[in-house]
Amino acid sequence: MNKKITIITCTYNSWKYLKQCLESILSQKVKSDDYEHIIIDGNSTDNTDDIIKDYIHNSSCKNIQYIKKKPKWVYNAMNEGIKIANWSYICFVNSDDFFESWALAHFFKNIEKYKNIDVFHGDLQFINGINSYSTNTAKLYKLRFFLANLWFHCLLLFPSMLIKRSVFDLLWLFDETKTVSSDFGFWLKIFKNNLRIKFIPEVIANFRIHQESISSWKYQELWKQEMKQFRTEYLWFQWKIINWISSCINLVTWKYM
C-alpha cells in the first residue's frame, strides 16, 4: 500500500481566509509528489477562483484537482473529495483553517512508525477572529478522550486528522442529512467499530471559529439537536442520560471540546 496523502480543501466565498490556508500547504516540508490536493469550490462569487489559480501556478505539486460545483453544504463537498481521492490516507484542511508547516511531515513520520493505526489526530489551536489564539487541545486531551469514549462529544476535529482511505470504505461517507455535526456521527462509527486511534502530541493545525463557520456559537442549538439525533440512533435507551450530561459539560467546555 502506498503511503501518500490526499489533502481535501472545501471552500465557498471564504477569500478572507483561503490564501492563508493554501499558503500553509505550500509551506509543507515534504516532497510535493508525496501528496495530492483536491480543492472543491461551491461556485464562489468572490475572488476565490483567482486565489486558487494563483496557488496552483505557484505550487510545485503536480497532483492538484480543482473542482467547481453547485454548493450542497460542506459535508457533500468533503464526500465528493473522498470519492476521487487517489492515495491511501486522507486529511482535510478547509478554507478557514490552516496547517502548521510541519503537519504533513508529522503525518508521514507517524504513518511509517504506526502502520496498523486507522486514524491519527494531532493537537490543534483554536483561533477566535483572525489572530487571537486560545488554549490548544493537548492540555485537555485526557479529559477529552475520556468523555469522547462515553460519547459526550467528538474527539476528532478537522484539520488535525489523518484517516486511512480504507476507513471510508468501511464506514462510508459523512452524513449529508446533517448540517453541522456529521463529524460527530463519524466519530461514533469509529468508536463502535473499534478502530485504532493514535494521538500526535504536536500542534498540527489551526482551527478558526468565526461568524460564518459551522463551529460558531450561532449554530450551537443546531449542534445540540443533531448530536441528539445521532445519540438516539446509536445509543438507544442510554442517549437521554448522555445527552443531559453532555449539555451540562458543554456549558463550560464547548468551544474547546
Number of C-alpha atoms within 10 A of each C-alpha: 5 8 14 16 25 26 24 25 25 25 24 21 17 20 21 13 18 23 18 16 20 25 16 19 23 19 14 16 13 16 11 16 12 16 21 21 24 23 24 25 24 19 16 17 11 13 12 22 17 11 15 18 12 13 16 19 11 11 17 13 17 13 17 16 15 15 15 14 11 10 15 10 16 22 21 19 24 21 18 17 24 23 12 11 20 17 19 16 24 26 24 25 25 27 26 26 23 26 27 17 18 18 23 23 15 17 22 18 10 16 20 10 10 12 9 13 15 20 21 21 24 24 22 24 19 20 18 16 11 12 9 9 14 12 13 17 20 18 10 13 16 11 12 21 18 13 17 19 15 13 22 24 25 21 20 24 17 18 25 27 23 25 20 20 21 13 17 16 10 11 12 13 18 21 16 17 11 19 16 22 23 22 19 25 22 20 19 23 16 18 16 11 11 10 13 12 16 16 17 17 13 16 20 25 24 23 24 23 19 16 12 12 14 17 17 14 16 13 15 15 10 16 20 16 13 19 25 19 15 19 21 15 12 16 15 10 11 11 19 14 9 17 19 12 12 21 15 11 15 16 9 10 13 14 16 14 21
